């Protein structure tokens, strides 16, 4: 959440922007299996099943990486700080 808020504030504070749409994510597609592993790093006792943990995330097939969208973040002076492990850890540990 911190990354998204930082990205929105960067856009709001920018005196002028060339684009109207910005990708504030890390632009790395994760699967449900990746999420399950990240959760187990924070909560080793977690045995909860995640639907689709063995198949690729739908976003991987529908939204491949697009370098042009990543370049737009430079216009904001913004780069995400958290990866999936960091997002999960900050969610559970506050």
C-alpha positions in Angstrom: 0.0 0.0 0.0 2.9 2.4 0.8 4.1 2.1 -2.8 0.7 2.9 -4.3 0.3 6.0 -2.0 3.8 7.2 -2.8 3.2 6.8 -6.6 -0.1 8.7 -6.4 1.5 11.5 -4.4 4.3 11.7 -6.9 1.8 12.1 -9.7 -0.2 14.7 -7.7 2.9 16.7 -6.9 4.3 16.7 -10.4 4.1 20.1 -12.0 3.4 18.7 -15.5 2.9 15.2 -16.8 3.2 13.9 -20.4 1.1 10.8 -19.7 -2.3 10.2 -18.0 -1.8 6.5 -17.1 1.0 5.2 -15.0 1.8 1.6 -13.8 2.7 2.0 -10.1 3.3 -1.7 -9.6 6.6 -3.6 -9.9 5.3 -5.0 -13.1 6.3 -8.5 -12.2 3.5 -11.1 -12.6 3.1 -13.4 -9.6 1.2 -16.6 -9.4 -1.1 -17.7 -6.5 1.7 -20.2 -5.7 4.2 -17.3 -5.4 1.7 -15.7 -2.9 1.4 -18.9 -0.9 5.2 -19.2 -0.6 5.4 -15.5 0.5 2.8 -16.1 3.1 4.5 -19.2 4.4 7.7 -17.2 4.9 5.9 -14.9 7.3 3.5 -17.5 8.8 5.4 -20.9 8.6 2.4 -22.7 10.1 0.1 -21.6 7.3 -1.4 -24.6 5.5 -4.2 -22.8 3.8 -4.8 -23.8 0.2 -5.0 -21.1 -2.4 -7.2 -21.7 -5.4 -5.1 -21.7 -8.6 -1.8 -22.0 -6.8 -0.5 -24.4 -9.4 -1.5 -22.4 -12.5 0.0 -19.2 -13.8 -1.7 -16.0 -12.8 -4.2 -14.7 -15.3 -2.4 -11.4 -15.4 0.7 -13.1 -16.9 -1.3 -14.2 -19.9 -3.4 -11.1 -20.3 -0.9 -8.3 -19.4 2.7 -9.0 -20.4 5.4 -6.6 -19.4 5.4 -3.4 -21.4 8.7 -1.4 -21.1 7.0 1.8 -22.2 4.7 1.7 -19.2 7.7 1.2 -16.9 9.5 4.2 -18.4 6.5 6.4 -17.5 7.3 6.0 -13.8 10.6 7.8 -14.4 8.5 10.8 -15.3 7.2 10.7 -11.7 10.5 10.1 -10.1 8.9 7.0 -8.6 9.9 3.4 -8.2 8.2 0.8 -6.1 10.1 -0.3 -3.0 8.4 -3.5 -2.1 8.5 -6.9 -3.8 5.9 -9.6 -3.1 7.7 -10.9 0.0 7.9 -7.3 1.4 4.2 -6.6 0.7 3.1 -9.8 2.5 5.5 -9.2 5.4 4.4 -5.6 5.9 0.7 -6.6 5.8 1.1 -9.2 8.5 3.6 -7.4 10.7 2.3 -3.9 10.2 
